[in-house]
Amino acid sequence: MKTLPPPWTVTMEASIFTGADCLRCDFLPESHMVATEIRDRRRTLRYRHLLMRQMVQMKNRVSGLLLETGVSHKKQRLHTW
């Protein structure tokens, strides 16, 4: 941004849908949009993060239920991939 001649304005669309709605509605004269490959990778990583979080939650629930009911189990077996 230091190389841009002043005055200049920066806007950022605050949504997960970076389909350039502000540009589409003609609110901005031009817009930079992240490359499709990077957006796809970010989408994949967000989904992977969600799955990993749910997997850990489920393992913790199962472990808690086993401990609560007194069932002996190997923690390593439950928490391996």
Distance bins in CASP14 RR format, pairs under 12 A and 6 or more apart:
PFRMAT RR
TARGET T0000
AUTHOR 0000-0000-0000
RMODE 2
METHOD distances of the structure
MODEL  1
1 8 1 0 0 1 0 0 0 0 0 0 0
1 9 0 0 0 0 0 1 0 0 0 0 0
1 10 1 0 0 1 0 0 0 0 0 0 0
1 32 0 0 0 0 0 1 0 0 0 0 0
2 8 0 0 0 0 0 1 0 0 0 0 0
4 10 0 0 0 0 1 0 0 0 0 0 0
4 32 0 0 0 0 0 1 0 0 0 0 0
8 29 0 0 0 0 0 1 0 0 0 0 0
8 30 0 0 0 0 0 1 0 0 0 0 0
9 22 0 0 0 0 0 1 0 0 0 0 0
9 27 0 0 0 0 0 1 0 0 0 0 0
9 28 0 0 0 0 1 0 0 0 0 0 0
9 29 0 0 0 0 1 0 0 0 0 0 0
9 30 0 0 0 0 0 1 0 0 0 0 0
9 31 0 0 0 0 0 1 0 0 0 0 0
10 28 0 0 0 0 0 1 0 0 0 0 0
10 31 0 0 0 0 0 1 0 0 0 0 0
10 32 0 0 0 0 1 0 0 0 0 0 0
11 20 0 0 0 0 0 1 0 0 0 0 0
11 21 0 0 0 0 0 1 0 0 0 0 0
11 22 1 0 0 1 0 0 0 0 0 0 0
11 23 0 0 0 0 1 0 0 0 0 0 0
11 27 0 0 0 0 1 0 0 0 0 0 0
11 28 1 0 0 1 0 0 0 0 0 0 0
11 29 0 0 0 0 0 1 0 0 0 0 0
11 30 0 0 0 0 0 1 0 0 0 0 0
11 31 0 0 0 0 1 0 0 0 0 0 0
11 32 0 0 0 0 0 1 0 0 0 0 0
12 18 0 0 0 0 1 0 0 0 0 0 0
12 20 0 0 0 0 0 1 0 0 0 0 0
12 22 0 0 0 0 1 0 0 0 0 0 0
12 28 0 0 0 0 0 1 0 0 0 0 0
12 31 0 0 0 0 0 1 0 0 0 0 0
12 32 0 0 0 0 0 1 0 0 0 0 0
12 33 0 0 0 0 0 1 0 0 0 0 0
12 34 0 0 0 0 0 1 0 0 0 0 0
13 19 0 0 0 0 1 0 0 0 0 0 0
13 20 1 0 0 1 0 0 0 0 0 0 0
13 21 1 0 0 1 0 0 0 0 0 0 0
13 22 1 0 1 0 0 0 0 0 0 0 0
13 23 0 0 0 0 1 0 0 0 0 0 0
13 24 0 0 0 0 0 1 0 0 0 0 0
13 25 0 0 0 0 0 1 0 0 0 0 0
13 27 0 0 0 0 1 0 0 0 0 0 0
13 28 0 0 0 0 1 0 0 0 0 0 0
13 31 0 0 0 0 1 0 0 0 0 0 0
13 32 0 0 0 0 0 1 0 0 0 0 0
13 33 0 0 0 0 1 0 0 0 0 0 0
13 34 0 0 0 0 0 1 0 0 0 0 0
14 21 0 0 0 0 0 1 0 0 0 0 0
14 22 0 0 0 0 0 1 0 0 0 0 0
15 21 1 0 0 1 0 0 0 0 0 0 0
15 22 0 0 0 0 1 0 0 0 0 0 0
16 39 0 0 0 0 0 1 0 0 0 0 0
16 42 0 0 0 0 1 0 0 0 0 0 0
16 43 0 0 0 0 1 0 0 0 0 0 0
16 46 0 0 0 0 1 0 0 0 0 0 0
16 47 0 0 0 0 0 1 0 0 0 0 0
17 24 0 0 0 0 0 1 0 0 0 0 0
17 33 0 0 0 0 0 1 0 0 0 0 0
17 39 0 0 0 0 0 1 0 0 0 0 0
17 43 0 0 0 0 0 1 0 0 0 0 0
18 24 0 0 0 0 0 1 0 0 0 0 0
18 31 0 0 0 0 1 0 0 0 0 0 0
18 32 0 0 0 0 0 1 0 0 0 0 0
18 33 1 0 0 1 0 0 0 0 0 0 0
18 34 1 0 0 1 0 0 0 0 0 0 0
18 35 0 0 0 0 0 1 0 0 0 0 0
18 36 0 0 0 0 0 1 0 0 0 0 0
18 38 0 0 0 0 1 0 0 0 0 0 0
18 39 1 0 0 1 0 0 0 0 0 0 0
18 40 0 0 0 0 0 1 0 0 0 0 0
18 42 0 0 0 0 1 0 0 0 0 0 0
18 43 0 0 0 0 0 1 0 0 0 0 0
19 25 0 0 0 0 0 1 0 0 0 0 0
19 31 0 0 0 0 1 0 0 0 0 0 0
19 33 1 0 0 1 0 0 0 0 0 0 0
19 34 0 0 0 0 1 0 0 0 0 0 0
19 36 0 0 0 0 0 1 0 0 0 0 0
19 39 0 0 0 0 1 0 0 0 0 0 0
20 26 0 0 0 0 0 1 0 0 0 0 0
20 27 0 0 0 0 1 0 0 0 0 0 0
20 28 0 0 0 0 1 0 0 0 0 0 0
20 30 0 0 0 0 0 1 0 0 0 0 0
20 31 1 0 1 0 0 0 0 0 0 0 0
20 32 0 0 0 0 1 0 0 0 0 0 0
20 33 1 0 1 0 0 0 0 0 0 0 0
20 34 0 0 0 0 0 1 0 0 0 0 0
20 39 0 0 0 0 0 1 0 0 0 0 0
21 27 0 0 0 0 1 0 0 0 0 0 0
21 28 0 0 0 0 1 0 0 0 0 0 0
21 31 0 0 0 0 1 0 0 0 0 0 0
21 33 0 0 0 0 0 1 0 0 0 0 0
22 28 1 0 1 0 0 0 0 0 0 0 0
22 29 0 0 0 0 0 1 0 0 0 0 0
22 30 0 0 0 0 0 1 0 0 0 0 0
22 31 1 0 0 1 0 0 0 0 0 0 0
22 32 0 0 0 0 0 1 0 0 0 0 0
22 33 0 0 0 0 0 1 0 0 0 0 0
23 29 0 0 0 0 1 0 0 0 0 0 0
23 30 1 0 0 1 0 0 0 0 0 0 0
23 31 1 0 1 0 0 0 0 0 0 0 0
23 32 0 0 0 0 1 0 0 0 0 0 0
23 33 1 0 0 1 0 0 0 0 0 0 0
24 31 0 0 0 0 1 0 0 0 0 0 0
24 33 0 0 0 0 0 1 0 0 0 0 0
25 31 0 0 0 0 0 1 0 0 0 0 0
32 38 0 0 0 0 0 1 0 0 0 0 0
33 39 0 0 0 0 1 0 0 0 0 0 0
34 40 0 0 0 0 0 1 0 0 0 0 0
34 41 0 0 0 0 1 0 0 0 0 0 0
34 42 1 0 0 1 0 0 0 0 0 0 0
34 43 0 0 0 0 0 1 0 0 0 0 0
35 41 0 0 0 0 1 0 0 0 0 0 0
35 42 0 0 0 0 0 1 0 0 0 0 0
36 42 0 0 0 0 0 1 0 0 0 0 0
36 43 0 0 0 0 0 1 0 0 0 0 0
37 43 0 0 0 0 0 1 0 0 0 0 0
37 44 0 0 0 0 0 1 0 0 0 0 0
38 44 0 0 0 0 0 1 0 0 0 0 0
38 45 0 0 0 0 0 1 0 0 0 0 0
39 45 0 0 0 0 0 1 0 0 0 0 0
39 46 0 0 0 0 0 1 0 0 0 0 0
40 46 0 0 0 0 0 1 0 0 0 0 0
40 47 0 0 0 0 0 1 0 0 0 0 0
41 47 0 0 0 0 0 1 0 0 0 0 0
41 48 0 0 0 0 0 1 0 0 0 0 0
42 48 0 0 0 0 0 1 0 0 0 0 0
42 49 0 0 0 0 0 1 0 0 0 0 0
43 49 0 0 0 0 0 1 0 0 0 0 0
43 50 0 0 0 0 0 1 0 0 0 0 0
44 50 0 0 0 0 0 1 0 0 0 0 0
44 51 0 0 0 0 0 1 0 0 0 0 0
45 51 0 0 0 0 0 1 0 0 0 0 0
45 52 0 0 0 0 0 1 0 0 0 0 0
46 52 0 0 0 0 0 1 0 0 0 0 0
46 53 0 0 0 0 0 1 0 0 0 0 0
47 53 0 0 0 0 0 1 0 0 0 0 0
47 54 0 0 0 0 0 1 0 0 0 0 0
48 54 0 0 0 0 0 1 0 0 0 0 0
48 55 0 0 0 0 0 1 0 0 0 0 0
49 55 0 0 0 0 0 1 0 0 0 0 0
49 56 0 0 0 0 0 1 0 0 0 0 0
50 56 0 0 0 0 0 1 0 0 0 0 0
50 57 0 0 0 0 0 1 0 0 0 0 0
51 57 0 0 0 0 0 1 0 0 0 0 0
51 58 0 0 0 0 0 1 0 0 0 0 0
52 58 0 0 0 0 0 1 0 0 0 0 0
52 59 0 0 0 0 0 1 0 0 0 0 0
52 81 0 0 0 0 0 1 0 0 0 0 0
53 59 0 0 0 0 0 1 0 0 0 0 0
53 60 0 0 0 0 0 1 0 0 0 0 0
54 60 0 0 0 0 0 1 0 0 0 0 0
54 61 0 0 0 0 0 1 0 0 0 0 0
55 61 0 0 0 0 0 1 0 0 0 0 0
55 62 0 0 0 0 0 1 0 0 0 0 0
55 78 0 0 0 0 0 1 0 0 0 0 0
55 79 0 0 0 0 0 1 0 0 0 0 0
55 80 0 0 0 0 0 1 0 0 0 0 0
55 81 0 0 0 0 1 0 0 0 0 0 0
56 62 0 0 0 0 0 1 0 0 0 0 0
56 63 0 0 0 0 0 1 0 0 0 0 0
56 78 0 0 0 0 0 1 0 0 0 0 0
56 79 0 0 0 0 1 0 0 0 0 0 0
56 81 0 0 0 0 0 1 0 0 0 0 0
57 63 0 0 0 0 0 1 0 0 0 0 0
57 64 0 0 0 0 0 1 0 0 0 0 0
58 64 0 0 0 0 0 1 0 0 0 0 0
58 65 0 0 0 0 0 1 0 0 0 0 0
58 78 0 0 0 0 0 1 0 0 0 0 0
58 79 0 0 0 0 0 1 0 0 0 0 0
59 65 0 0 0 0 0 1 0 0 0 0 0
59 66 0 0 0 0 0 1 0 0 0 0 0
59 73 0 0 0 0 0 1 0 0 0 0 0
59 75 0 0 0 0 1 0 0 0 0 0 0
59 76 0 0 0 0 0 1 0 0 0 0 0
59 77 0 0 0 0 0 1 0 0 0 0 0
59 78 1 0 1 0 0 0 0 0 0 0 0
59 79 1 0 1 0 0 0 0 0 0 0 0
59 80 0 0 0 0 1 0 0 0 0 0 0
59 81 0 0 0 0 0 1 0 0 0 0 0
60 66 0 0 0 0 0 1 0 0 0 0 0
60 67 0 0 0 0 0 1 0 0 0 0 0
60 75 0 0 0 0 0 1 0 0 0 0 0
60 78 0 0 0 0 1 0 0 0 0 0 0
60 79 0 0 0 0 1 0 0 0 0 0 0
61 67 0 0 0 0 0 1 0 0 0 0 0
61 68 0 0 0 0 0 1 0 0 0 0 0
61 78 0 0 0 0 0 1 0 0 0 0 0
62 68 0 0 0 0 0 1 0 0 0 0 0
62 69 0 0 0 0 0 1 0 0 0 0 0
62 71 0 0 0 0 0 1 0 0 0 0 0
62 73 0 0 0 0 1 0 0 0 0 0 0
62 75 0 0 0 0 0 1 0 0 0 0 0
62 77 0 0 0 0 0 1 0 0 0 0 0
62 78 1 0 0 1 0 0 0 0 0 0 0
62 79 0 0 0 0 1 0 0 0 0 0 0
63 69 0 0 0 0 0 1 0 0 0 0 0
63 70 0 0 0 0 0 1 0 0 0 0 0
63 71 0 0 0 0 0 1 0 0 0 0 0
63 73 1 0 0 1 0 0 0 0 0 0 0
63 74 0 0 0 0 0 1 0 0 0 0 0
63 75 1 0 0 1 0 0 0 0 0 0 0
63 76 0 0 0 0 0 1 0 0 0 0 0
63 77 0 0 0 0 0 1 0 0 0 0 0
63 78 1 0 1 0 0 0 0 0 0 0 0
63 79 1 0 0 1 0 0 0 0 0 0 0
64 70 0 0 0 0 1 0 0 0 0 0 0
64 71 0 0 0 0 1 0 0 0 0 0 0
64 73 0 0 0 0 0 1 0 0 0 0 0
64 75 0 0 0 0 0 1 0 0 0 0 0
64 78 0 0 0 0 1 0 0 0 0 0 0
65 71 0 0 0 0 1 0 0 0 0 0 0
65 73 0 0 0 0 0 1 0 0 0 0 0
65 78 0 0 0 0 0 1 0 0 0 0 0
66 72 0 0 0 0 1 0 0 0 0 0 0
66 73 1 0 1 0 0 0 0 0 0 0 0
66 74 0 0 0 0 0 1 0 0 0 0 0
66 75 0 0 0 0 1 0 0 0 0 0 0
66 77 0 0 0 0 0 1 0 0 0 0 0
66 78 1 0 0 1 0 0 0 0 0 0 0
66 79 0 0 0 0 0 1 0 0 0 0 0
67 73 0 0 0 0 1 0 0 0 0 0 0
67 75 0 0 0 0 1 0 0 0 0 0 0
67 78 0 0 0 0 0 1 0 0 0 0 0
71 78 0 0 0 0 0 1 0 0 0 0 0
72 78 0 0 0 0 0 1 0 0 0 0 0
73 79 0 0 0 0 0 1 0 0 0 0 0
74 80 0 0 0 0 1 0 0 0 0 0 0
END
